[in-house]
Amino acid sequence: MDIGLSYNLIKALHIIFMTTWMAGLFYLPRIFVYHSETRRNTRQYKTFNTMERKLYNYIMNPSLVGTWVFGILLTLITDSYLAIWINLKLVLIFFLTLFHIYCGKNIQTFKKGQNYHSGKFFRMINEIPTILFIAIIFIVIFKPFN
């Protein structure tokens, strides 16, 4: 396979997985908002449990793995791991990954009926992936410290 074709295929897969991961990171905290404003032991509360679990397990987790795998491959085949900007990007992606894990913990808390965070709290943390995403895009486009 041509190296250019391989690079473009890996880059396309990285972008696809990143897009689906980010969609999940934007949407899941919004579901938490509605979930936290719903009374426990209702049908709607259980529906939110199912929505969160399926989004996290079937979309977000595979997307997280795909983003990391194809991102690391891109970094290795381009030797960009030597650049400062890519390391800065990796730090921010690490924080996105921690946020992802934190969302998983919240799913378990809701499942047990032990959530004590308000809708306002989840509205506020919903901005975290947006801010990190914007910073990552600017880093990738402008490649500071290059």
Backbone as ProteinMPNN parsed JSONL, in Angstrom:
{"seq_chain_A": "MDIGLSYNLIKALHIIFMTTWMAGLFYLPRIFVYHSETRRNTRQYKTFNTMERKLYNYIMNPSLVGTWVFGILLTLITDSYLAIWINLKLVLIFFLTLFHIYCGKNIQTFKKGQNYHSGKFFRMINEIPTILFIAIIFIVIFKPFN", "coords_chain_A": {"N_chain_A": [[0.849, -1.179, 0.0], [0.529, 2.207, -0.789], [2.391, 4.749, 0.855], [1.342, 7.312, 1.136], [-1.384, 6.851, 0.756], [-1.85, 5.168, 2.927], [-1.303, 6.94, 5.038], [-3.335, 8.866, 4.614], [-5.612, 7.258, 4.966], [-5.331, 6.437, 7.648], [-5.401, 8.946, 8.868], [-7.996, 9.787, 8.143], [-9.536, 7.847, 9.509], [-8.784, 8.47, 12.12], [-9.909, 11.042, 12.378], [-12.63, 10.431, 12.031], [-13.157, 8.706, 14.259], [-12.463, 10.495, 16.314], [-14.391, 12.48, 15.958], [-16.806, 11.126, 16.539], [-16.292, 10.422, 19.172], [-16.062, 12.944, 20.4], [-18.653, 13.885, 19.955], [-20.087, 12.222, 21.678], [-18.923, 13.024, 24.119], [-19.854, 15.618, 24.237], [-22.612, 15.218, 24.355], [-23.31, 13.354, 26.426], [-22.954, 14.605, 29.074], [-25.071, 16.39, 28.856], [-27.263, 14.702, 28.848], [-26.964, 13.873, 31.471], [-27.743, 16.221, 32.765], [-30.559, 16.322, 32.346], [-31.187, 13.881, 33.492], [-30.469, 14.249, 36.167], [-32.433, 15.96, 36.934], [-34.659, 14.474, 37.107], [-36.994, 12.452, 38.851], [-36.022, 9.785, 40.995], [-36.396, 6.22, 40.518], [-38.364, 6.243, 38.574], [-39.893, 5.622, 35.38], [-38.774, 7.206, 33.397], [-36.325, 7.92, 34.567], [-35.012, 5.445, 34.565], [-34.878, 5.07, 31.831], [-33.058, 7.063, 31.106], [-30.801, 5.965, 32.367], [-30.348, 3.731, 30.706], [-29.905, 4.995, 28.215], [-27.543, 6.449, 28.752], [-25.727, 4.39, 29.398], [-25.633, 2.891, 26.981], [-24.746, 4.829, 25.115], [-22.223, 5.41, 26.193], [-20.9, 2.857, 26.325], [-21.197, 1.704, 23.732], [-20.667, 3.639, 21.821], [-18.976, 5.803, 22.754], [-16.747, 4.569, 24.177], [-15.528, 2.753, 22.187], [-14.912, 4.754, 20.331], [-13.143, 6.397, 21.73], [-10.959, 4.617, 22.0], [-10.345, 4.154, 19.264], [-9.678, 6.77, 18.476], [-7.347, 7.25, 20.001], [-5.676, 5.092, 19.105], [-5.411, 5.487, 16.26], [-4.502, 8.097, 16.302], [-2.036, 7.859, 17.638], [-0.727, 6.211, 15.79], [-0.606, 8.008, 13.598], [1.067, 9.943, 14.715], [3.422, 8.483, 15.028], [4.097, 7.658, 12.368], [4.607, 10.053, 11.164], [6.624, 11.176, 12.564], [6.013, 13.225, 14.308], [5.962, 13.182, 17.016], [8.128, 14.318, 18.123], [7.7, 16.995, 18.149], [6.818, 19.951, 19.963], [4.195, 20.914, 19.977], [2.57, 18.665, 19.512], [2.869, 17.223, 21.818], [1.743, 18.956, 23.655], [-0.877, 18.854, 22.703], [-1.391, 16.15, 23.283], [-1.398, 16.209, 26.078], [-3.739, 17.671, 26.557], [-5.586, 15.914, 25.405], [-5.28, 13.8, 27.114], [-6.51, 14.925, 29.376], [-9.109, 15.098, 28.344], [-9.614, 12.385, 28.186], [-9.584, 11.714, 30.899], [-11.878, 13.133, 31.635], [-13.748, 11.671, 30.209], [-13.596, 9.21, 31.589], [-14.498, 10.116, 34.068], [-17.133, 10.71, 33.384], [-18.048, 8.116, 32.987], [-17.966, 7.214, 35.625], [-19.999, 8.768, 36.686], [-22.197, 7.671, 35.386], [-22.4, 5.21, 36.679], [-22.983, 6.119, 39.244], [-25.505, 7.31, 38.877], [-26.891, 5.001, 38.116], [-26.932, 3.551, 40.482], [-28.598, 5.15, 41.873], [-27.537, 7.21, 43.345], [-26.78, 9.806, 42.734], [-25.918, 13.116, 43.483], [-25.459, 15.485, 42.348], [-26.406, 18.585, 40.858], [-28.534, 19.72, 38.131], [-27.477, 22.099, 37.258], [-24.772, 21.828, 37.924], [-23.999, 19.807, 36.105], [-24.503, 21.171, 33.737], [-22.491, 23.054, 33.849], [-20.087, 21.478, 33.844], [-20.372, 20.428, 31.376], [-19.2, 22.138, 29.642], [-16.499, 21.663, 29.693], [-15.393, 19.616, 27.847], [-15.847, 21.036, 25.488], [-14.246, 23.351, 25.672], [-11.693, 22.169, 25.839], [-11.663, 20.828, 23.367], [-11.755, 22.983, 21.517], [-9.295, 24.217, 22.129], [-7.544, 22.124, 21.396], [-8.037, 21.925, 18.626], [-7.087, 24.443, 17.731], [-4.389, 24.147, 18.423], [-3.62, 22.001, 16.742], [-4.044, 23.127, 14.201], [-2.489, 25.541, 14.164], [-0.042, 24.764, 15.218], [1.765, 25.584, 17.485], [4.963, 26.585, 18.833], [6.451, 25.196, 17.029]], "CA_chain_A": [[0.0, 0.0, 0.0], [1.248, 3.471, -0.896], [2.497, 5.414, 2.164], [0.4, 8.43, 1.136], [-2.717, 6.281, 0.951], [-1.892, 4.702, 4.317], [-1.391, 8.131, 5.882], [-4.67, 9.45, 4.475], [-6.574, 6.341, 5.571], [-5.171, 6.543, 9.106], [-5.873, 10.281, 9.252], [-9.46, 9.776, 8.03], [-10.07, 7.054, 10.62], [-8.57, 9.255, 13.341], [-10.906, 12.121, 12.397], [-13.95, 9.814, 12.236], [-13.273, 8.285, 15.659], [-12.429, 11.691, 17.156], [-15.684, 13.159, 15.832], [-17.836, 10.393, 17.286], [-15.96, 10.528, 20.595], [-16.422, 14.285, 20.856], [-20.121, 13.963, 19.995], [-20.48, 11.593, 22.934], [-18.489, 13.862, 25.246], [-20.739, 16.784, 24.279], [-23.997, 14.822, 24.598], [-23.528, 12.627, 27.68], [-23.24, 15.493, 30.206], [-26.399, 16.972, 28.66], [-28.194, 13.687, 29.366], [-26.853, 13.951, 32.931], [-28.555, 17.364, 33.211], [-31.961, 15.891, 32.393], [-31.276, 12.757, 34.434], [-30.4, 14.774, 37.536], [-33.669, 16.694, 37.202], [-35.734, 13.479, 37.055], [-37.147, 11.712, 40.111], [-35.535, 8.397, 41.002], [-37.367, 5.116, 40.477], [-39.405, 6.448, 37.57], [-39.562, 5.023, 34.078], [-37.88, 8.136, 32.703], [-35.012, 7.793, 35.202], [-34.42, 4.203, 34.053], [-34.58, 5.293, 30.412], [-31.784, 7.794, 31.066], [-29.743, 4.992, 32.68], [-30.1, 2.94, 29.498], [-29.31, 5.877, 27.201], [-26.164, 6.743, 29.147], [-24.923, 3.164, 29.282], [-25.438, 2.542, 25.57], [-23.894, 5.849, 24.506], [-20.867, 5.26, 26.723], [-20.289, 1.563, 25.991], [-21.24, 1.328, 22.319], [-20.173, 4.712, 20.951], [-17.862, 6.57, 23.303], [-15.555, 3.754, 24.458], [-14.812, 2.405, 20.951], [-14.405, 5.976, 19.702], [-11.952, 6.768, 22.5], [-9.87, 3.704, 21.615], [-9.988, 4.449, 17.876], [-9.0, 8.072, 18.435], [-5.99, 7.058, 20.519], [-4.898, 4.182, 18.252], [-5.056, 6.114, 14.987], [-3.702, 9.28, 16.611], [-0.665, 7.406, 17.916], [-0.158, 5.792, 14.496], [-0.265, 9.227, 12.848], [2.225, 10.556, 15.361], [4.612, 7.665, 14.764], [4.502, 7.628, 10.957], [5.04, 11.39, 10.737], [7.672, 11.627, 13.495], [5.606, 14.466, 14.969], [6.101, 13.032, 18.47], [9.255, 15.157, 18.529], [7.266, 18.395, 18.183], [6.229, 20.399, 21.227], [2.749, 21.079, 19.838], [1.871, 17.378, 19.621], [2.884, 16.857, 23.234], [0.723, 19.803, 24.276], [-2.149, 18.24, 22.298], [-1.544, 14.903, 24.037], [-1.77, 16.556, 27.455], [-5.16, 18.026, 26.55], [-6.345, 14.692, 25.127], [-5.253, 13.06, 28.377], [-7.57, 15.504, 30.209], [-10.38, 14.639, 27.767], [-9.763, 10.985, 28.58], [-9.992, 11.735, 32.312], [-13.278, 13.556, 31.648], [-14.476, 10.492, 29.725], [-13.654, 8.271, 32.72], [-15.377, 10.743, 35.06], [-18.506, 10.493, 32.907], [-18.367, 6.718, 33.287], [-18.243, 7.119, 37.069], [-21.324, 9.35, 36.899], [-23.187, 6.692, 34.931], [-22.55, 4.242, 37.774], [-23.641, 6.81, 40.356], [-26.93, 7.385, 38.533], [-27.439, 3.639, 38.109], [-27.153, 3.176, 41.885], [-29.52, 6.112, 42.474], [-26.773, 7.962, 44.341], [-26.3, 11.088, 42.227], [-26.322, 14.271, 44.271], [-25.124, 16.696, 41.6], [-27.563, 19.263, 40.276], [-28.506, 19.984, 36.698], [-26.563, 23.227, 37.051], [-23.42, 21.272, 37.954], [-23.737, 19.124, 34.84], [-24.436, 22.195, 32.689], [-21.166, 23.673, 33.933], [-19.021, 20.574, 33.387], [-20.606, 20.179, 29.958], [-18.331, 23.05, 28.879], [-15.107, 21.195, 29.737], [-14.919, 19.058, 26.573], [-15.888, 22.073, 24.448], [-13.046, 24.186, 25.824], [-10.532, 21.354, 25.46], [-11.764, 20.59, 21.927], [-11.348, 24.218, 20.828], [-7.849, 24.362, 22.322], [-6.866, 21.097, 20.589], [-8.141, 22.307, 17.208], [-6.141, 25.535, 17.489], [-3.028, 23.591, 18.491], [-3.379, 21.2, 15.537], [-4.004, 24.002, 13.021], [-1.409, 26.529, 14.216], [1.197, 24.098, 15.632], [2.654, 26.508, 18.196], [6.276, 26.094, 19.284], [6.959, 24.29, 15.991]], "C_chain_A": [[0.892, 1.239, 0.0], [1.237, 4.184, 0.461], [1.541, 6.602, 2.258], [-1.023, 7.967, 1.375], [-2.879, 5.801, 2.387], [-2.069, 5.878, 5.265], [-2.803, 8.712, 5.83], [-5.749, 8.571, 5.097], [-6.523, 6.437, 7.096], [-5.701, 7.884, 9.6], [-7.402, 10.346, 9.202], [-10.085, 9.006, 9.19], [-9.908, 7.786, 11.952], [-9.644, 10.342, 13.462], [-12.309, 11.56, 12.647], [-14.138, 9.412, 13.7], [-13.283, 9.482, 16.603], [-13.785, 12.4, 17.132], [-16.769, 12.441, 16.632], [-17.565, 10.435, 18.793], [-16.392, 11.883, 21.144], [-17.938, 14.448, 20.922], [-20.642, 13.355, 21.295], [-20.119, 12.436, 24.143], [-19.334, 15.126, 25.366], [-22.145, 16.393, 24.752], [-24.228, 14.185, 25.971], [-23.759, 13.555, 28.88], [-24.606, 16.18, 30.088], [-27.473, 15.977, 29.122], [-28.162, 13.696, 30.893], [-27.697, 15.102, 33.491], [-30.0, 16.915, 33.385], [-32.166, 14.77, 33.409], [-31.312, 13.277, 35.872], [-31.67, 15.522, 37.927], [-34.898, 15.778, 37.161], [-35.792, 12.73, 38.387], [-36.66, 10.275, 39.959], [-36.707, 7.417, 40.961], [-38.561, 5.388, 39.566], [-38.957, 5.788, 36.269], [-38.563, 5.903, 33.318], [-36.454, 8.044, 33.256], [-34.283, 6.557, 34.67], [-34.076, 4.314, 32.571], [-33.266, 6.05, 30.261], [-30.612, 6.872, 31.4], [-29.356, 4.199, 31.436], [-29.421, 3.778, 28.422], [-27.834, 6.134, 27.501], [-25.259, 5.536, 28.947], [-24.629, 2.829, 27.828], [-24.543, 3.55, 24.857], [-22.442, 5.638, 24.916], [-20.197, 3.979, 26.222], [-20.196, 1.289, 24.5], [-20.711, 2.397, 21.371], [-18.909, 5.348, 21.517], [-16.611, 5.73, 23.555], [-14.83, 3.317, 23.189], [-14.215, 3.632, 20.254], [-13.155, 6.491, 20.407], [-10.764, 5.921, 22.064], [-9.408, 4.0, 20.192], [-9.246, 5.762, 17.734], [-7.555, 7.93, 18.884], [-5.139, 6.211, 19.579], [-4.46, 4.88, 16.967], [-4.277, 7.412, 15.189], [-2.249, 8.92, 16.883], [0.01, 6.944, 16.629], [0.253, 6.999, 13.656], [0.996, 9.877, 13.402], [3.506, 9.793, 15.036], [5.049, 7.714, 13.301], [4.956, 8.988, 10.448], [6.193, 11.925, 11.577], [7.299, 12.921, 14.22], [5.694, 14.373, 16.486], [7.265, 13.855, 19.009], [8.851, 16.621, 18.7], [6.605, 18.728, 19.521], [4.708, 20.455, 21.122], [2.007, 19.759, 20.016], [1.827, 16.917, 21.073], [1.886, 17.689, 24.031], [-0.674, 19.252, 23.956], [-2.407, 16.971, 23.111], [-1.935, 15.154, 25.494], [-3.265, 16.882, 27.523], [-6.041, 16.808, 26.273], [-6.361, 13.787, 26.364], [-6.351, 13.582, 29.308], [-8.958, 15.143, 29.677], [-10.661, 13.192, 28.174], [-10.171, 10.881, 30.05], [-11.456, 12.151, 32.446], [-14.18, 12.397, 31.213], [-14.663, 9.487, 30.874], [-14.582, 8.804, 33.812], [-16.847, 10.576, 34.664], [-18.949, 9.06, 33.19], [-18.692, 6.512, 34.759], [-19.635, 7.679, 37.378], [-22.435, 8.411, 36.449], [-23.457, 5.681, 36.042], [-23.285, 4.857, 38.966], [-25.141, 6.925, 40.103], [-27.586, 6.01, 38.609], [-27.779, 3.176, 39.527], [-28.16, 4.098, 42.58], [-28.854, 6.999, 43.493], [-26.227, 9.286, 43.818], [-26.82, 12.226, 43.103], [-25.925, 15.577, 43.595], [-26.386, 17.266, 40.964], [-27.434, 19.357, 38.755], [-27.544, 21.113, 36.376], [-25.11, 22.742, 37.03], [-23.083, 20.625, 36.611], [-23.725, 20.096, 33.661], [-23.048, 22.839, 32.673], [-20.08, 22.734, 33.412], [-19.186, 20.201, 31.916], [-19.705, 21.054, 29.085], [-16.888, 22.557, 28.816], [-14.659, 20.584, 28.416], [-14.922, 20.083, 25.44], [-14.628, 22.924, 24.493], [-11.799, 23.412, 25.402], [-10.509, 21.098, 23.953], [-11.293, 21.81, 21.136], [-9.842, 24.407, 20.94], [-7.078, 23.369, 21.456], [-6.9, 21.461, 19.113], [-7.159, 23.427, 16.886], [-4.697, 25.044, 17.518], [-2.698, 22.826, 17.216], [-3.23, 22.092, 14.306], [-2.77, 24.901, 13.038], [-0.056, 25.958, 14.632], [2.172, 25.06, 16.333], [3.938, 25.811, 18.648], [6.906, 25.138, 18.278], [8.321, 24.749, 15.498]], "O_chain_A": [[1.893, 1.294, 0.715], [0.209, 4.225, 1.137], [0.991, 6.875, 3.324], [-1.779, 8.606, 2.106], [-3.929, 6.005, 2.996], [-2.886, 5.825, 6.184], [-3.398, 9.014, 6.865], [-6.698, 9.082, 5.692], [-7.562, 6.511, 7.752], [-6.371, 7.95, 10.63], [-8.032, 10.893, 10.107], [-11.059, 9.466, 9.786], [-10.79, 7.728, 12.809], [-10.219, 10.532, 14.534], [-13.089, 12.151, 13.394], [-15.156, 9.738, 14.31], [-14.025, 9.49, 17.585], [-14.266, 12.864, 18.166], [-17.56, 13.082, 17.324], [-18.499, 10.479, 19.594], [-17.005, 11.969, 22.208], [-18.453, 15.08, 21.844], [-21.534, 13.913, 21.934], [-20.906, 12.554, 25.082], [-19.515, 15.65, 26.464], [-22.793, 17.156, 25.469], [-25.245, 14.456, 26.609], [-24.691, 13.313, 29.647], [-25.225, 16.513, 31.099], [-28.474, 16.374, 29.718], [-29.199, 13.545, 31.539], [-28.295, 14.975, 34.56], [-30.593, 17.106, 34.447], [-33.186, 14.717, 34.096], [-32.094, 12.798, 36.693], [-31.952, 15.697, 39.112], [-36.034, 16.251, 37.177], [-34.758, 12.415, 38.975], [-36.865, 9.64, 38.924], [-37.838, 7.746, 41.318], [-39.64, 4.829, 39.764], [-37.788, 5.445, 36.097], [-37.634, 5.405, 32.682], [-35.489, 8.085, 32.494], [-33.092, 6.612, 34.362], [-33.099, 3.725, 32.109], [-32.453, 5.725, 29.396], [-29.548, 6.979, 30.792], [-28.172, 4.019, 31.151], [-28.469, 3.323, 27.787], [-26.985, 6.047, 26.613], [-24.164, 5.649, 28.396], [-23.49, 2.516, 27.483], [-23.674, 3.161, 24.077], [-21.54, 5.684, 24.08], [-19.061, 4.013, 25.75], [-19.217, 0.7, 24.043], [-20.345, 2.09, 20.236], [-17.887, 5.421, 20.835], [-15.515, 6.143, 23.178], [-13.614, 3.49, 23.107], [-13.14, 3.552, 19.66], [-12.22, 6.963, 19.76], [-9.687, 6.45, 21.79], [-8.207, 4.089, 19.94], [-8.293, 5.862, 16.961], [-6.643, 8.431, 18.225], [-4.0, 6.573, 19.285], [-3.279, 4.867, 16.622], [-3.475, 7.787, 14.334], [-1.337, 9.6, 16.413], [1.18, 7.245, 16.397], [1.335, 7.011, 13.068], [1.875, 10.304, 12.653], [4.552, 10.398, 14.798], [6.244, 7.802, 13.019], [5.618, 9.073, 9.413], [6.686, 13.024, 11.318], [8.181, 13.638, 14.694], [5.519, 15.378, 17.176], [7.373, 14.064, 20.217], [9.575, 17.398, 19.323], [5.927, 17.895, 20.123], [4.006, 20.086, 22.064], [0.929, 19.733, 20.61], [0.857, 16.293, 21.503], [1.26, 17.192, 24.966], [-1.542, 19.193, 24.828], [-3.525, 16.749, 23.576], [-2.715, 14.395, 26.071], [-3.967, 16.429, 28.426], [-7.125, 16.685, 26.843], [-7.345, 13.094, 26.62], [-7.043, 12.797, 29.955], [-9.879, 14.908, 30.458], [-11.8, 12.826, 28.466], [-11.01, 10.052, 30.405], [-12.191, 11.598, 33.264], [-15.246, 12.18, 31.789], [-15.765, 8.982, 31.092], [-15.354, 8.051, 34.406], [-17.7, 10.33, 35.517], [-20.091, 8.823, 33.585], [-19.582, 5.734, 35.103], [-20.359, 7.142, 38.217], [-23.498, 8.364, 37.068], [-24.608, 5.338, 36.312], [-24.102, 4.201, 39.612], [-25.951, 6.672, 40.995], [-28.704, 5.875, 39.106], [-28.783, 2.498, 39.745], [-28.531, 3.864, 43.73], [-29.508, 7.496, 44.41], [-25.296, 9.837, 44.406], [-28.008, 12.289, 43.421], [-26.038, 16.649, 44.189], [-27.301, 16.535, 40.585], [-26.373, 19.108, 38.183], [-26.873, 21.09, 35.344], [-24.313, 23.197, 36.21], [-22.015, 20.865, 36.049], [-23.01, 19.869, 32.685], [-22.504, 23.132, 31.609], [-19.237, 23.152, 32.617], [-18.247, 19.715, 31.285], [-19.477, 20.739, 27.917], [-16.129, 23.002, 27.954], [-13.624, 20.994, 27.892], [-14.093, 20.007, 24.533], [-14.015, 23.185, 23.459], [-10.948, 23.943, 24.689], [-9.446, 21.146, 23.333], [-10.517, 21.676, 20.189], [-9.182, 24.725, 19.951], [-6.07, 23.73, 20.848], [-5.892, 21.32, 18.42], [-6.467, 23.365, 15.87], [-3.876, 25.487, 16.715], [-1.609, 22.985, 16.665], [-2.376, 21.835, 13.457], [-2.076, 25.011, 12.028], [0.972, 26.6, 14.42], [3.268, 25.316, 15.833], [3.972, 24.593, 18.818], [7.793, 24.36, 18.629], [8.908, 24.112, 14.624]]}, "name": "protein", "num_of_chains": 1, "seq": "MDIGLSYNLIKALHIIFMTTWMAGLFYLPRIFVYHSETRRNTRQYKTFNTMERKLYNYIMNPSLVGTWVFGILLTLITDSYLAIWINLKLVLIFFLTLFHIYCGKNIQTFKKGQNYHSGKFFRMINEIPTILFIAIIFIVIFKPFN"}
